[in-house]
Amino acid sequence: MLILAFDTTAAACSAALWRDGEVLKVEQAAMAQGQAEALVPMIERLLSECAIDYERLDRIAVTVGPGSFTGVRVGIATARAIGLAASKPVIGITTTEVLAAAVPESRSRILAVMDTKRGDLYVQMFGPDRSAIGDVSVVSPEDLPSWAGADPVMLIGDGAALAMNGFGANASLSDASPLPDVAVLARLASTRDEGAETLPIYARAPDAKLPTGGGRLRP
């Protein structure tokens, strides 16, 4: 199975071509913003360097959040556009699941933690088998230890180092990358059924609000 996988939900733009467990090519560029301009040229480079066209792909894999509002929208819109143009299925995977799946074998729970850049954290707990325990939540760093409970936990994600400050000896920090691994994303997508709608996971309301009157022009 040949999969094009990409992520724009975190502080990077990442893309990979993955085939039957092998990463053919991967590219990642750190960026807090600008993924909308960087993603498609990055995908085109990957395909060109591997001499692969869109028609040969079996699936498109994309992270659906949580993360940057703009990044989530950019990734999903690009995946849907490619999938529609090339008649390929699009598989969406939550960013927190991709983070948790990158952690090497662990006997403890896994806590995926992403910095919202607004003073709190996107978090989701996973069991040692990487199955989700509850949905994505938004929690302040000071409330996170009580939210997580007393059982041992391993933290992963770009907010993990910040979150570790409030934990005691029952918490550890994973050595895996704090950014979503697009090779892991592709592997997860290869196991999923086709047909489910790819929907964004925002976890919180956007900061931007419509003005009074819904933005209509004044008479």
VODOVO-984431 format. One line per 5 residues: number of its first residue (from 1); for each residue y negated, x, z of N, C-alpha, C. Coordinates in nm, 2 decimals, m for minus. Example, Ala and Ser with C-alpha at 12.3 -4.5 7.8 and 13.67 -1.06 7.14 Angstrom:
// residues 2
1 = 0.57:1.32:0.78:0.45:1.23:0.78:0.33:1.32:0.78; 0.22:1.28:0.71:0.11:1.37:0.71:0.00:1.29:0.79
This chain:
// residues 219
1 = 0.12:0.08:0.00:0.00:0.00:0.00:m0.12:0.09:0.00; m0.21:0.06:m0.09:m0.34:0.14:m0.11:m0.45:0.06:m0.05; m0.52:0.11:0.05:m0.63:0.04:0.12:m0.76:0.12:0.12; m0.87:0.05:0.08:m1.00:0.11:0.10:m1.05:0.05:0.24; m1.09:0.14:0.33:m1.13:0.09:0.46:m1.27:0.15:0.49
6 = m1.36:0.07:0.55:m1.49:0.13:0.59:m1.55:0.06:0.71; m1.64:0.13:0.78:m1.70:0.09:0.90:m1.85:0.12:0.90; m1.93:0.02:0.93:m2.07:0.04:0.95:m2.12:m0.02:1.08; m2.04:m0.05:1.17:m2.08:m0.12:1.29:m2.13:m0.03:1.40; m2.10:0.10:1.39:m2.15:0.20:1.49:m2.25:0.29:1.44
11 = m2.28:0.40:1.50:m2.38:0.50:1.46:m2.33:0.59:1.35; m2.27:0.54:1.25:m2.22:0.62:1.14:m2.19:0.52:1.02; m2.17:0.58:0.91:m2.11:0.51:0.79:m1.99:0.59:0.75; m1.87:0.52:0.76:m1.74:0.58:0.74:m1.66:0.51:0.63; m1.59:0.58:0.55:m1.50:0.51:0.45:m1.38:0.60:0.43
16 = m1.27:0.54:0.40:m1.14:0.61:0.37:m1.06:0.54:0.27; m0.98:0.62:0.19:m0.87:0.57:0.11:m0.74:0.61:0.18; m0.66:0.51:0.20:m0.53:0.53:0.28:m0.42:0.47:0.20; m0.31:0.54:0.19:m0.20:0.49:0.11:m0.07:0.52:0.18; 0.00:0.41:0.23:0.13:0.42:0.29:0.14:0.52:0.40
21 = 0.04:0.52:0.49:0.03:0.61:0.61:m0.04:0.74:0.59; m0.08:0.77:0.46:m0.15:0.90:0.43:m0.29:0.87:0.40; m0.38:0.95:0.46:m0.52:0.94:0.43:m0.55:1.03:0.30; m0.59:0.97:0.20:m0.61:1.04:0.07:m0.75:1.11:0.08; m0.85:1.04:0.14:m0.98:1.10:0.14:m1.06:1.02:0.25
26 = m1.14:1.09:0.33:m1.22:1.02:0.43:m1.36:1.08:0.43; m1.46:1.00:0.45:m1.60:1.06:0.46:m1.67:0.98:0.57; m1.75:1.06:0.64:m1.82:1.00:0.75:m1.96:1.07:0.76; m2.06:0.99:0.78:m2.20:1.04:0.79:m2.26:0.97:0.91; m2.31:1.05:1.01:m2.37:0.99:1.13:m2.51:0.94:1.09
31 = m2.54:0.82:1.13:m2.67:0.75:1.11:m2.68:0.63:1.20; m2.80:0.62:1.26:m2.83:0.51:1.34:m2.87:0.38:1.26; m2.92:0.41:1.14:m2.95:0.30:1.04:m2.94:0.36:0.90; m2.95:0.27:0.80:m2.94:0.32:0.66:m2.80:0.30:0.60; m2.71:0.23:0.67:m2.57:0.21:0.62:m2.57:0.13:0.49
36 = m2.67:0.04:0.48:m2.68:m0.04:0.36:m2.70:0.04:0.23; m2.77:0.15:0.24:m2.80:0.24:0.13:m2.69:0.34:0.11; m2.62:0.37:0.22:m2.52:0.48:0.21:m2.38:0.44:0.17; m2.34:0.31:0.21:m2.20:0.27:0.20:m2.15:0.27:0.06; m2.21:0.20:m0.03:m2.15:0.19:m0.17:m2.15:0.32:m0.24
41 = m2.25:0.41:m0.23:m2.23:0.54:m0.29:m2.12:0.62:m0.23; m2.10:0.60:m0.10:m1.99:0.67:m0.03:m1.85:0.62:m0.09; m1.84:0.49:m0.10:m1.72:0.44:m0.16:m1.69:0.48:m0.30; m1.80:0.48:m0.38:m1.79:0.53:m0.52:m1.74:0.68:m0.53; m1.79:0.76:m0.44:m1.75:0.90:m0.44:m1.60:0.91:m0.40
46 = m1.56:0.84:m0.30:m1.42:0.84:m0.26:m1.33:0.80:m0.38; m1.36:0.69:m0.44:m1.28:0.65:m0.56:m1.28:0.75:m0.67; m1.40:0.80:m0.70:m1.41:0.90:m0.81:m1.33:1.02:m0.78; m1.34:1.08:m0.66:m1.27:1.20:m0.63:m1.12:1.19:m0.62; m1.07:1.06:m0.59:m0.93:1.04:m0.59:m0.88:0.98:m0.72
51 = m0.97:0.96:m0.82:m0.93:0.91:m0.95:m0.87:0.77:m0.93; m0.93:0.69:m0.85:m0.87:0.55:m0.83:m0.98:0.45:m0.86; m0.95:0.34:m0.92:m1.04:0.24:m0.95:m1.01:0.12:m0.86; m1.11:0.02:m0.85:m1.09:m0.09:m0.76:m0.97:m0.17:m0.79; m0.93:m0.18:m0.92:m0.81:m0.26:m0.96:m0.68:m0.21:m0.90
56 = m0.68:m0.08:m0.86:m0.55:m0.03:m0.81:m0.54:m0.05:m0.66; m0.65:m0.09:m0.59:m0.65:m0.12:m0.45:m0.56:m0.24:m0.42; m0.49:m0.24:m0.31:m0.42:m0.35:m0.26:m0.50:m0.44:m0.16; m0.58:m0.37:m0.08:m0.66:m0.44:0.02:m0.79:m0.37:0.05; m0.88:m0.45:0.10:m1.01:m0.40:0.15:m1.00:m0.42:0.30
61 = m1.03:m0.32:0.38:m1.03:m0.33:0.53:m1.17:m0.30:0.58; m1.22:m0.38:0.67:m1.35:m0.37:0.72:m1.36:m0.40:0.87; m1.44:m0.33:0.95:m1.46:m0.37:1.09:m1.56:m0.49:1.09; m1.54:m0.58:1.18:m1.62:m0.70:1.18:m1.71:m0.71:1.31; m1.72:m0.61:1.39:m1.80:m0.61:1.51:m1.71:m0.62:1.63
66 = m1.77:m0.61:1.75:m1.92:m0.60:1.77:m1.98:m0.47:1.72; m2.11:m0.46:1.73:m2.18:m0.34:1.69:m2.32:m0.38:1.65; m2.38:m0.30:1.57:m2.51:m0.32:1.51:m2.51:m0.45:1.43; m2.60:m0.54:1.45:m2.61:m0.67:1.38:m2.62:m0.64:1.23; m2.71:m0.55:1.19:m2.72:m0.52:1.05:m2.60:m0.45:1.00
71 = m2.54:m0.36:1.07:m2.42:m0.29:1.03:m2.30:m0.38:1.01; m2.29:m0.48:1.10:m2.18:m0.57:1.08:m2.20:m0.65:0.95; m2.32:m0.70:0.93:m2.34:m0.78:0.81:m2.32:m0.69:0.68; m2.37:m0.57:0.69:m2.35:m0.48:0.57:m2.21:m0.46:0.53; m2.13:m0.43:0.63:m1.99:m0.41:0.61:m1.91:m0.53:0.55
76 = m1.93:m0.64:0.62:m1.86:m0.76:0.57:m1.91:m0.81:0.44; m2.04:m0.80:0.41:m2.09:m0.84:0.28:m2.04:m0.75:0.17; m2.03:m0.62:0.20:m1.98:m0.53:0.10:m1.83:m0.56:0.07; m1.75:m0.58:0.18:m1.61:m0.60:0.17:m1.59:m0.73:0.09; m1.66:m0.83:0.12:m1.64:m0.96:0.05:m1.68:m0.94:m0.10
81 = m1.79:m0.87:m0.13:m1.83:m0.85:m0.27:m1.72:m0.78:m0.35; m1.67:m0.67:m0.29:m1.57:m0.59:m0.36:m1.44:m0.68:m0.38; m1.40:m0.75:m0.27:m1.28:m0.83:m0.28:m1.29:m0.94:m0.38; m1.41:m1.00:m0.39:m1.43:m1.10:m0.49:m1.43:m1.04:m0.63; m1.50:m0.93:m0.65:m1.51:m0.87:m0.79:m1.38:m0.82:m0.84
86 = m1.30:m0.76:m0.75:m1.17:m0.70:m0.78:m1.05:m0.79:m0.76; m1.08:m0.91:m0.70:m0.97:m1.00:m0.67:m0.87:m0.94:m0.57; m0.92:m0.88:m0.47:m0.84:m0.82:m0.37:m0.86:m0.88:m0.23; m0.76:m0.89:m0.15:m0.78:m0.95:m0.01:m0.86:m0.86:0.08; m0.94:m0.93:0.16:m1.02:m0.86:0.26:m0.96:m0.88:0.40
91 = m0.94:m0.78:0.47:m0.88:m0.79:0.61:m0.99:m0.74:0.71; m1.03:m0.82:0.80:m1.13:m0.78:0.90:m1.06:m0.75:1.03; m1.10:m0.64:1.10:m1.04:m0.60:1.22:m1.16:m0.58:1.32; m1.15:m0.62:1.44:m1.26:m0.60:1.54:m1.28:m0.45:1.56; m1.40:m0.41:1.58:m1.43:m0.27:1.61:m1.36:m0.22:1.74
96 = m1.36:m0.30:1.84:m1.30:m0.26:1.96:m1.15:m0.24:1.95; m1.08:m0.32:1.86:m0.94:m0.30:1.84:m0.91:m0.17:1.77; m1.00:m0.13:1.68:m0.98:0.00:1.61:m1.00:0.11:1.71; m1.10:0.10:1.80:m1.12:0.20:1.90:m0.99:0.21:1.99; m0.94:0.10:2.04:m0.83:0.10:2.13:m0.71:0.16:2.06
101 = m0.69:0.13:1.94:m0.57:0.17:1.86:m0.57:0.32:1.84; m0.69:0.39:1.85:m0.70:0.53:1.83:m0.66:0.61:1.95; m0.65:0.55:2.06:m0.61:0.62:2.19:m0.46:0.66:2.18; m0.43:0.79:2.21:m0.29:0.83:2.21:m0.22:0.75:2.32; m0.09:0.76:2.32:0.00:0.68:2.41:m0.06:0.68:2.55
106 = m0.07:0.57:2.61:m0.13:0.55:2.74:m0.05:0.45:2.82; m0.03:0.48:2.95:0.04:0.39:3.04:m0.06:0.30:3.11; m0.19:0.33:3.10:m0.29:0.24:3.16:m0.35:0.15:3.06; m0.43:0.06:3.11:m0.51:m0.03:3.03:m0.61:0.06:2.95; m0.66:0.00:2.84:m0.76:0.07:2.76:m0.88:m0.02:2.75
111 = m1.00:0.04:2.78:m1.12:m0.03:2.77:m1.21:0.02:2.66; m1.23:m0.06:2.56:m1.32:m0.02:2.45:m1.46:m0.05:2.49; m1.55:0.05:2.48:m1.69:0.03:2.53:m1.78:0.08:2.42; m1.87:m0.01:2.38:m1.97:0.02:2.28:m2.11:0.00:2.34; m2.20:0.10:2.31:m2.34:0.09:2.36:m2.42:m0.01:2.27
116 = m2.47:m0.12:2.33:m2.55:m0.21:2.25:m2.69:m0.16:2.21; m2.73:m0.05:2.28:m2.87:0.00:2.26:m2.97:m0.09:2.32; m2.93:m0.18:2.40:m3.02:m0.28:2.47:m3.00:m0.28:2.62; m2.94:m0.18:2.67:m2.92:m0.17:2.82:m2.79:m0.22:2.87; m2.71:m0.28:2.78:m2.58:m0.33:2.82:m2.47:m0.28:2.73
121 = m2.35:m0.33:2.74:m2.23:m0.28:2.67:m2.15:m0.39:2.61; m2.10:m0.36:2.49:m1.99:m0.45:2.44:m1.86:m0.39:2.49; m1.78:m0.48:2.55:m1.65:m0.43:2.60:m1.54:m0.52:2.57; m1.42:m0.47:2.56:m1.30:m0.55:2.55:m1.18:m0.47:2.61; m1.10:m0.54:2.69:m0.99:m0.47:2.75:m0.86:m0.49:2.67
126 = m0.78:m0.39:2.67:m0.65:m0.39:2.60:m0.54:m0.34:2.69; m0.42:m0.39:2.68:m0.31:m0.35:2.75:m0.26:m0.21:2.70; m0.16:m0.15:2.77:m0.11:m0.02:2.72:m0.04:m0.03:2.58; 0.00:m0.15:2.55:0.06:m0.18:2.41:m0.05:m0.21:2.31; m0.18:m0.19:2.34:m0.29:m0.22:2.26:m0.32:m0.36:2.23
131 = m0.25:m0.45:2.30:m0.28:m0.60:2.28:m0.40:m0.63:2.36; m0.49:m0.72:2.30:m0.61:m0.76:2.36:m0.59:m0.84:2.49; m0.67:m0.81:2.59:m0.67:m0.89:2.72:m0.81:m0.95:2.72; m0.82:m1.07:2.67:m0.95:m1.14:2.67:m1.03:m1.10:2.55; m1.14:m1.17:2.53:m1.23:m1.15:2.42:m1.33:m1.04:2.44
136 = m1.41:m1.01:2.34:m1.53:m0.92:2.36:m1.63:m0.98:2.45; m1.68:m0.90:2.54:m1.78:m0.95:2.63:m1.90:m0.85:2.63; m2.01:m0.90:2.69:m2.13:m0.81:2.70:m2.15:m0.80:2.85; m2.15:m0.67:2.90:m2.15:m0.65:3.04:m2.25:m0.53:3.07; m2.32:m0.54:3.18:m2.41:m0.43:3.22:m2.33:m0.31:3.27
141 = m2.38:m0.19:3.26:m2.30:m0.07:3.31:m2.27:m0.08:3.46; m2.37:m0.14:3.54:m2.35:m0.15:3.68:m2.24:m0.25:3.72; m2.22:m0.35:3.63:m2.13:m0.46:3.66:m1.99:m0.43:3.60; m1.98:m0.33:3.52:m1.86:m0.30:3.45:m1.74:m0.27:3.54; m1.75:m0.19:3.64:m1.64:m0.16:3.73:m1.58:m0.28:3.79
146 = m1.66:m0.37:3.84:m1.60:m0.49:3.90:m1.54:m0.58:3.80; m1.61:m0.59:3.68:m1.55:m0.67:3.57:m1.41:m0.62:3.53; m1.40:m0.48:3.52:m1.27:m0.42:3.48:m1.16:m0.44:3.58; m1.19:m0.44:3.71:m1.09:m0.45:3.81:m1.04:m0.32:3.86; m0.95:m0.32:3.95:m0.92:m0.19:4.02:m0.80:m0.11:3.96
151 = m0.73:m0.18:3.86:m0.62:m0.11:3.80:m0.67:0.01:3.72; m0.58:0.11:3.70:m0.62:0.23:3.62:m0.66:0.19:3.48; m0.76:0.26:3.42:m0.81:0.22:3.29:m0.86:0.35:3.22; m0.83:0.35:3.08:m0.88:0.46:3.00:m0.99:0.41:2.91; m1.11:0.48:2.91:m1.23:0.43:2.83:m1.24:0.51:2.70
156 = m1.28:0.43:2.60:m1.30:0.48:2.46:m1.42:0.42:2.40; m1.49:0.49:2.32:m1.61:0.43:2.25:m1.74:0.50:2.28; m1.84:0.47:2.20:m1.97:0.55:2.22:m2.04:0.51:2.35; m2.00:0.41:2.42:m2.05:0.38:2.55:m1.97:0.42:2.67; m1.85:0.48:2.64:m1.76:0.52:2.74:m1.81:0.62:2.84
161 = m1.88:0.72:2.79:m1.94:0.82:2.89:m2.04:0.76:2.98; m2.12:0.67:2.93:m2.22:0.60:3.01:m2.15:0.51:3.12; m2.04:0.44:3.07:m1.97:0.35:3.16:m1.89:0.43:3.27; m1.85:0.55:3.24:m1.77:0.63:3.34:m1.85:0.65:3.47; m1.98:0.65:3.46:m2.06:0.68:3.58:m2.03:0.59:3.70
166 = m1.99:0.47:3.67:m1.97:0.37:3.78:m1.83:0.36:3.83; m1.74:0.43:3.75:m1.60:0.42:3.79:m1.56:0.53:3.89; m1.45:0.51:3.96:m1.39:0.61:4.05:m1.28:0.68:3.98; m1.19:0.73:4.06:m1.08:0.81:4.02:m0.97:0.73:3.94; m0.98:0.60:3.93:m0.89:0.52:3.86:m0.92:0.51:3.71
171 = m1.03:0.57:3.67:m1.07:0.57:3.53:m1.07:0.71:3.46; m1.04:0.71:3.33:m1.04:0.84:3.26:m1.10:0.82:3.13; m1.15:0.92:3.06:m1.22:0.92:2.94:m1.12:0.97:2.83; m1.10:0.89:2.72:m1.01:0.93:2.61:m1.07:1.05:2.54; m0.98:1.13:2.48:m1.02:1.24:2.40:m1.04:1.20:2.25
176 = m1.00:1.08:2.22:m1.02:1.03:2.08:m1.17:1.01:2.05; m1.20:1.01:1.92:m1.34:0.99:1.88:m1.40:0.87:1.93; m1.53:0.88:1.98:m1.60:0.76:2.03:m1.64:0.66:1.91; m1.63:0.70:1.79:m1.66:0.62:1.67:m1.53:0.56:1.61; m1.54:0.45:1.55:m1.42:0.39:1.49:m1.36:0.48:1.38
181 = m1.23:0.49:1.39:m1.16:0.58:1.29:m1.11:0.49:1.18; m1.16:0.51:1.06:m1.13:0.43:0.95:m0.99:0.44:0.90; m0.92:0.55:0.93:m0.78:0.56:0.90:m0.70:0.47:0.99; m0.74:0.46:1.12:m0.68:0.36:1.21:m0.70:0.22:1.16; m0.82:0.19:1.11:m0.86:0.06:1.06:m0.77:0.03:0.94
186 = m0.74:0.12:0.85:m0.66:0.10:0.74:m0.51:0.07:0.78; m0.47:0.15:0.88:m0.33:0.13:0.93:m0.31:m0.01:0.99; m0.41:m0.05:1.07:m0.40:m0.19:1.13:m0.41:m0.30:1.02; m0.49:m0.28:0.92:m0.51:m0.38:0.82:m0.38:m0.39:0.73; m0.30:m0.28:0.73:m0.18:m0.28:0.65:m0.07:m0.37:0.71
191 = m0.09:m0.41:0.84:0.01:m0.49:0.91:m0.03:m0.63:0.92; m0.14:m0.67:0.87:m0.19:m0.81:0.89:m0.16:m0.90:0.77; m0.15:m1.02:0.80:m0.13:m1.12:0.70:m0.26:m1.15:0.62; m0.25:m1.18:0.49:m0.36:m1.21:0.41:m0.40:m1.35:0.43; m0.52:m1.38:0.40:m0.57:m1.52:0.40:m0.67:m1.56:0.50
196 = m0.67:m1.49:0.62:m0.76:m1.53:0.72:m0.91:m1.49:0.68; m1.00:m1.58:0.71:m1.14:m1.56:0.67:m1.19:m1.44:0.76; m1.27:m1.36:0.69:m1.33:m1.24:0.76:m1.46:m1.28:0.82; m1.47:m1.30:0.95:m1.58:m1.35:1.02:m1.64:m1.24:1.11; m1.77:m1.24:1.13:m1.84:m1.14:1.21:m1.82:m1.17:1.36
201 = m1.81:m1.06:1.44:m1.81:m1.07:1.59:m1.94:m1.01:1.64; m2.03:m1.10:1.68:m2.16:m1.05:1.72:m2.16:m1.03:1.87; m2.10:m1.12:1.95:m2.09:m1.12:2.09:m2.21:m1.15:2.17; m2.33:m1.14:2.10:m2.45:m1.18:2.17:m2.55:m1.23:2.06; m2.65:m1.31:2.10:m2.74:m1.37:2.01:m2.84:m1.26:1.96
206 = m2.89:m1.27:1.84:m2.98:m1.17:1.79:m3.11:m1.17:1.86; m3.18:m1.06:1.87:m3.31:m1.05:1.93:m3.42:m1.13:1.85; m3.40:m1.13:1.72:m3.50:m1.19:1.64:m3.49:m1.34:1.65; m3.60:m1.41:1.67:m3.59:m1.56:1.68:m3.68:m1.62:1.57; m3.64:m1.74:1.53:m3.73:m1.82:1.44:m3.85:m1.86:1.51
211 = m3.97:m1.86:1.45:m4.09:m1.91:1.51:m4.08:m2.06:1.53; m4.17:m2.11:1.61:m4.18:m2.26:1.62:m4.20:m2.32:1.49; m4.12:m2.43:1.46:m4.13:m2.49:1.33:m4.03:m2.44:1.23; m3.95:m2.34:1.28:m3.84:m2.29:1.19:m3.89:m2.20:1.08; m4.01:m2.15:1.10:m4.06:m2.05:1.00:m4.13:m2.12:0.88
216 = m4.15:m2.25:0.89:m4.22:m2.32:0.77:m4.36:m2.28:0.77; m4.41:m2.28:0.65:m4.56:m2.25:0.63:m4.64:m2.37:0.69; m4.75:m2.33:0.74:m4.84:m2.43:0.80:m4.91:m2.51:0.68; m4.94:m2.64:0.70:m5.01:m2.71:0.60:m5.15:m2.66:0.59
